[in-house]
Amino acid sequence: MSEGRGASPSTGNGSLIHDNLFRGKQTVTNHYALNLDADNAKVYNNRFEPIRGSGISILSHKFNEMYNNVFKITAAPPNNEYSTTDYSTNAIRITDYGRSKGDPSGRWCEGNKIYGNKFYITSKAYEDAHKNYKAVATATFFSVGGGPNEVYDNTVVVDNQSPGKKGNEAWAFYVGGSNHGGNFYRNTVTSNVPSVWISSRYGQGKNVKMYDNAFIKAKDAETFVPIECGYYKYPSENVGFYSNHFVGLDFGVKIGDYTTKSSQYEAGWTLTVNASSSAVVKVIDGNGNEVASEKAGSDRQVVFQFPEYRVKGSEKTPCSDYTVKIGNYEKKITLKSDMQVTYLKEPPRPGSGKKGMQVTKIIGYTAIPYSNVHERCMLDVFRSALLDRLGGGT
C-alpha cells in the first residue's frame, strides 16, 4: 500500500489487518500509514516501511492489539507546518488528547496492547533545515488520559545517526501530555542514545511503570544516561522502574524539568514470596506501614514490586527495608536486588532447625548484547529467571 498522504483508514470495530506492506511517502502532518479508527481490532504480520512518514495512529480508541509487525521509521525532514520546531515521526502513536475514562463522547484510549513487534528507529539531523528544526523519531508516543496501555515483548533498535547534534532525537518510548503513561515490560532496547523520555516537550507524563526490560548500549556508542524524566515545567509523577537490566551502561535518570526541578520516580525490584495456597502474605515497610497484603493462589506464589529508593528532583530517599509476614512468622529483608522469600512449614532438612522463611536472591534476566546498531537484524535477547540460591536461611 502506498499513499502520498498516508492515512489508510480502518473504521470497523474488530477489524483484522494483516500480511500487508505499508510503504508510503507522507508529506502532511498527522497522516499515518494506518489510522486505526476502531476498537478491538488486531493488526499483525505487517511491515511498515515508509519512504517518509509514520506507522499506526490510534485516536481515542480501546482494546486494540498490534503484534508481530515490523516498523522501520526514520525521522522526517521539515514540512510546511513544522519547519522551525520539533516534528515527530512515530511507529505507533496512541492519543486521546487527555480525555478521561467515561468521557461523554465514549471515546478515549485504554487497554491497547503492543507486543512481539520489531522496531527500527532512525534519526538524523537535516543540515539544510532551519536551525530550530528538530527531527524526532519514536517507536511509541503516548498522550493518554483514559487508561493504561501495554507495551511488552518488543525489540527496539534506536539509531541516532547524528548523536550530540541538537537537530534530531530518537526514542524507543516517548510519553508526554499523558495522565496514563502506560506499562512497559519485557522489552529489549538497543540504542546509542537515551531511549526513554517521560514527561517531555509534549507535556507532563504520569503513571508509568517499566519493569523487566533490557536496555543495551550499542557497540561504539558514547556513554549516556538511558532515561530522562521531565522537561521545562512538566515534572514526571508516579513513575516506577523495577527489575530492569542494563548492558554496557548503568541505570540512571536525567531530570529535565529545569523550572520546577520536581520530577518524581522510584527505582526498585521484584519480591517473590512462595507460600502455601491461601496463605496471606503481608509486607511492612521500614516505617511500620503495611504496604501490601495478598493471598497466595493455587500456584503458591505472590509477586510484588517495591522501591529501593524514591527520587524527587535532587532528593533521594532510601526505602529498601521491608518485613514479610505470614501468620506468626516474619522475615526482615533489604531489597536491593530481585529477591525470593520461601515460607517453610517444616525444617528444610532433619535437624537443621530452620523453620519459617528463607531468603534467596534472583539473578533476573540475562541479556545477550546486540553487536551493532546499524545491522538490520536484532539478536533475540535470551531471558530466563535464574535462581541464585545464596545464603540459605539468611
C-alpha positions in Angstrom: 0.0 0.0 0.0 1.3 3.4 -0.9 -0.3 6.8 -0.4 1.2 10.2 -0.7 -0.7 11.5 2.4 -0.6 8.2 4.2 -3.8 7.6 6.1 -5.2 4.2 5.1 -8.2 4.2 7.4 -9.8 1.3 9.2 -13.1 2.2 10.9 -14.5 -1.3 11.6 -14.6 -2.5 15.2 -13.0 -5.9 15.4 -11.1 -5.5 12.1 -8.2 -7.9 11.2 -5.4 -6.2 9.4 -2.6 -8.5 8.5 0.1 -9.5 6.0 0.4 -6.1 4.3 3.3 -3.9 3.3 2.7 -0.2 4.0 5.2 1.9 2.1 4.1 5.5 1.7 5.6 8.9 1.3 3.7 11.1 3.7 4.2 14.8 3.4 1.3 16.0 5.6 1.3 16.3 9.4 -0.6 13.6 11.3 -1.2 11.4 8.3 -0.2 7.8 9.1 0.2 4.7 7.1 -2.7 3.3 9.1 -5.3 5.3 11.0 -6.9 2.7 13.3 -10.3 4.3 14.0 -11.7 1.2 15.7 -11.9 -0.7 18.9 -11.0 -4.4 19.4 -9.0 -4.6 16.1 -6.0 -6.7 15.5 -3.0 -5.6 13.4 -0.4 -8.3 12.8 2.2 -9.7 10.5 2.5 -6.4 8.6 5.6 -4.4 7.5 5.5 -0.6 7.9 8.4 0.7 5.9 7.5 4.2 4.7 9.8 6.1 2.4 8.8 9.0 4.6 6.3 9.1 7.5 4.7 7.3 10.4 3.1 3.9 11.0 0.0 3.5 13.1 -2.2 6.1 14.7 -4.9 5.3 17.3 -7.0 8.3 18.3 -9.4 7.8 21.2 -9.9 4.0 20.8 -9.7 1.0 23.0 -8.6 -2.6 23.3 -6.7 -2.9 20.0 -3.8 -5.3 19.6 -0.7 -4.7 17.4 1.7 -7.7 17.3 4.3 -9.4 15.1 4.7 -6.3 12.9 8.0 -4.8 11.7 8.4 -1.0 11.7 11.3 0.9 10.0 10.9 4.5 10.8 13.2 7.4 10.0 12.7 11.0 11.4 11.2 13.1 8.6 12.5 16.4 7.2 10.5 19.6 7.9 7.2 20.1 6.2 5.2 23.3 5.5 3.6 23.2 9.1 6.6 22.1 11.1 9.8 23.7 9.8 11.1 25.7 12.8 10.3 23.4 15.7 10.3 19.7 16.6 8.3 17.3 14.5 7.9 13.6 15.4 7.7 10.6 13.1 6.3 7.7 15.0 5.9 3.9 14.6 2.8 3.9 16.8 1.1 6.9 18.2 -1.7 6.5 20.8 -3.6 9.6 22.0 -6.9 10.8 23.2 -5.7 14.3 23.9 -6.4 14.0 27.6 -9.9 12.6 27.5 -10.8 10.9 30.8 -12.2 7.4 31.1 -16.0 7.7 30.9 -15.9 10.8 28.7 -19.5 11.5 27.4 -18.2 11.0 23.8 -17.5 7.4 24.6 -14.0 8.0 23.1 -10.8 7.6 25.0 -7.7 5.4 24.9 -7.3 2.4 27.2 -6.3 -1.3 27.0 -4.4 -1.2 23.7 -1.6 -3.7 23.5 1.6 -3.6 21.6 3.6 -6.8 21.7 6.0 -9.0 19.8 6.9 -6.3 17.3 10.3 -5.2 15.9 11.1 -1.5 15.7 14.0 0.0 13.8 14.0 3.7 14.7 16.5 6.1 13.0 17.0 9.8 13.3 19.4 12.3 11.8 20.0 16.0 11.7 18.9 17.7 8.4 21.8 20.1 7.8 19.8 22.3 5.4 16.8 22.7 7.8 16.1 25.8 9.9 18.4 26.0 12.9 15.4 25.5 15.2 14.1 22.4 13.5 14.4 19.1 15.4 13.7 15.8 13.6 12.3 13.3 16.1 11.6 9.6 15.7 9.9 7.3 18.2 8.8 3.7 18.5 5.8 4.6 20.7 4.5 8.0 21.5 1.7 8.1 24.2 -0.5 11.0 25.2 -3.4 9.3 27.0 -5.9 10.4 29.6 -8.3 7.4 29.6 -6.4 4.5 31.0 -3.2 2.4 30.8 -2.0 0.7 27.6 0.5 -2.1 27.5 3.9 -2.4 25.6 5.7 -5.7 26.1 7.9 -8.3 24.5 9.1 -6.0 21.7 12.6 -5.5 20.3 13.6 -1.9 19.6 16.8 -0.7 17.9 17.3 3.1 18.2 20.0 4.6 15.9 20.7 8.3 16.1 22.9 8.9 13.2 23.8 12.4 14.4 24.4 11.9 18.1 25.1 15.0 20.0 23.5 17.3 17.5 20.5 19.4 18.6 18.7 19.0 15.3 17.4 15.4 16.0 16.3 12.9 18.5 15.4 9.2 18.6 13.4 7.4 21.3 12.0 4.0 22.0 9.4 5.1 24.5 8.2 8.7 24.5 5.5 9.9 26.9 4.1 13.4 27.0 0.7 15.1 27.8 -0.3 11.7 29.3 -2.0 11.1 32.6 -1.7 7.4 31.9 1.7 6.8 30.5 1.3 3.0 30.4 3.1 -0.2 31.3 6.3 -1.2 29.5 7.8 -4.6 30.3 10.0 -7.4 28.9 11.1 -5.2 26.1 14.6 -5.2 24.7 16.0 -1.8 23.6 19.4 -1.4 21.9 20.4 2.3 21.5 23.3 4.6 21.0 21.5 7.5 22.8 19.0 7.8 25.7 15.9 5.9 24.6 13.1 6.8 27.2 11.6 10.2 27.9 8.8 10.5 30.3 7.2 14.0 30.7 8.6 15.5 27.6 8.3 18.6 25.4 4.7 17.5 24.6 3.6 17.8 28.3 3.6 16.1 31.6 3.8 12.3 31.9 2.2 10.4 34.8 1.5 6.9 35.9 4.2 5.0 34.1 5.6 1.6 35.1 8.7 0.0 33.4 9.9 -3.4 34.6 11.8 -6.4 33.4 13.2 -4.6 30.4 16.7 -4.9 29.0 18.5 -1.7 27.9 21.6 -2.3 25.8 24.2 0.2 24.8 25.0 -0.1 21.1 28.6 -1.0 20.1 30.9 2.0 19.9 28.3 4.4 21.4 29.4 7.0 23.8 28.3 6.6 27.5 24.9 8.1 28.2 22.2 8.2 30.8 19.5 5.9 29.4 16.3 7.6 30.8 15.0 11.2 31.0 12.2 12.4 33.2 10.7 15.9 33.0 11.1 18.9 30.7 10.7 22.7 31.4 7.6 23.0 33.7 6.5 19.4 33.2 7.6 17.1 36.0 7.0 13.4 35.9 4.7 11.9 38.5 4.2 8.3 39.8 6.8 6.7 37.6 8.4 3.4 38.6 11.3 1.4 37.3 11.6 -2.2 38.6 14.0 -5.0 37.8 15.3 -3.5 34.6 18.7 -4.6 33.4 21.3 -2.6 31.7 24.1 -3.9 29.4 27.1 -1.7 28.8 25.6 1.2 30.8 24.3 1.9 34.3 20.8 2.7 35.3 20.4 6.4 35.5 17.7 9.1 35.1 18.3 12.7 34.0 15.9 15.2 35.5 14.9 17.8 32.9 12.1 20.0 34.3 14.5 22.9 34.9 11.9 25.3 36.2 10.2 23.0 38.8 13.0 20.5 39.4 10.4 18.2 41.0 10.2 15.2 38.7 9.4 12.0 40.7 10.3 8.4 40.2 11.1 5.3 42.2 13.5 2.5 41.4 13.2 -0.9 42.8 12.9 -4.7 42.5 10.7 -7.7 42.4 9.9 -9.6 45.6 8.5 -13.1 45.1 7.0 -14.9 48.1 6.4 -18.7 47.9 3.8 -19.8 50.5 1.1 -22.4 50.9 -2.1 -21.9 48.9 -4.4 -19.4 50.5 -1.7 -18.1 52.9 -2.0 -14.3 53.5 1.3 -12.5 52.8 1.8 -9.1 54.3 4.6 -6.7 53.7 5.5 -3.9 56.1 7.8 -1.1 55.1 10.6 0.4 57.2 8.2 2.9 58.8 5.9 0.2 60.0 3.2 0.7 57.4 1.6 -2.2 55.7 2.2 -1.7 52.0 0.8 -4.9 50.7 -1.5 -7.8 51.7 -2.3 -10.6 49.3 -3.4 -14.2 49.4 -1.3 -16.8 47.6 -3.2 -18.6 44.8 -3.1 -22.1 43.5 0.5 -21.5 42.3 1.5 -20.8 45.9 3.2 -17.6 44.9 2.7 -13.9 45.4 4.7 -11.4 43.4 5.3 -7.7 44.5 7.3 -4.8 43.2 8.7 -2.4 45.8 11.1 0.5 45.6 14.7 0.5 46.8 14.6 4.3 46.8 12.5 7.3 45.7 13.6 10.4 44.0 12.0 13.8 43.8 14.1 16.4 42.0 17.6 16.2 43.5 16.4 14.4 46.7 16.9 10.7 47.0 15.2 8.8 49.8 16.2 5.2 50.6 13.3 2.8 51.4 14.8 -0.7 50.9 13.9 -2.2 54.3 10.8 -4.4 54.5 9.3 -7.1 56.7 7.5 -10.1 55.1 4.8 -11.6 57.4 2.9 -14.9 57.1 0.9 -15.9 60.1 3.2 -15.8 63.1 6.4 -15.8 61.1 8.2 -12.8 59.8 11.4 -12.1 57.9 13.2 -8.8 57.6 14.8 -8.1 54.2 16.8 -5.3 52.5 15.5 -5.2 48.9 18.5 -4.2 46.7 18.0 -6.9 44.1 15.3 -9.2 42.9 14.6 -11.5 45.9 12.6 -14.6 46.7 11.2 -15.5 50.1 10.1 -19.0 50.8 7.8 -19.9 53.7 8.7 -23.3 55.1 6.2 -25.0 57.3 8.8 -27.7 58.1 12.6 -27.6 58.5 14.3 -28.0 55.1 16.3 -30.9 56.4 16.2 -33.1 59.6 18.0 -31.4 62.4 18.6 -28.1 60.7 16.3 -26.2 63.0 15.5 -23.8 60.2 11.8 -23.1 60.0 9.8 -20.1 59.0 11.2 -18.2 56.0 14.3 -18.4 53.8 15.5 -15.6 51.5 17.0 -16.2 48.1 18.4 -13.7 45.6 17.4 -13.9 42.0 19.8 -13.0 39.2 17.0 -11.9 37.0 17.2 -11.5 33.2 20.3 -12.1 31.2 20.7 -10.2 28.0 22.9 -11.1 25.0 24.3 -7.8 23.7 23.3 -6.7 20.2 26.6 -6.3 18.4 25.9 -3.3 16.1 23.0 -0.8 16.0 23.4 -0.4 12.2 22.8 -4.0 11.4 19.4 -4.9 10.0 18.7 -7.8 12.3 18.2 -7.7 16.0 19.5 -10.5 18.1 16.9 -12.0 20.3 17.6 -11.5 24.0 17.6 -14.6 26.0 15.7 -14.1 29.2 15.4 -16.6 31.9 14.7 -16.1 35.6 17.7 -17.9 37.2 17.6 -18.5 41.0 20.9 -18.0 42.7 20.3 -19.7 46.0 22.6 -17.7 48.2 22.7 -17.6 52.0 20.2 -20.4 52.8 18.1 -19.1 55.7 19.8 -15.7 56.0 
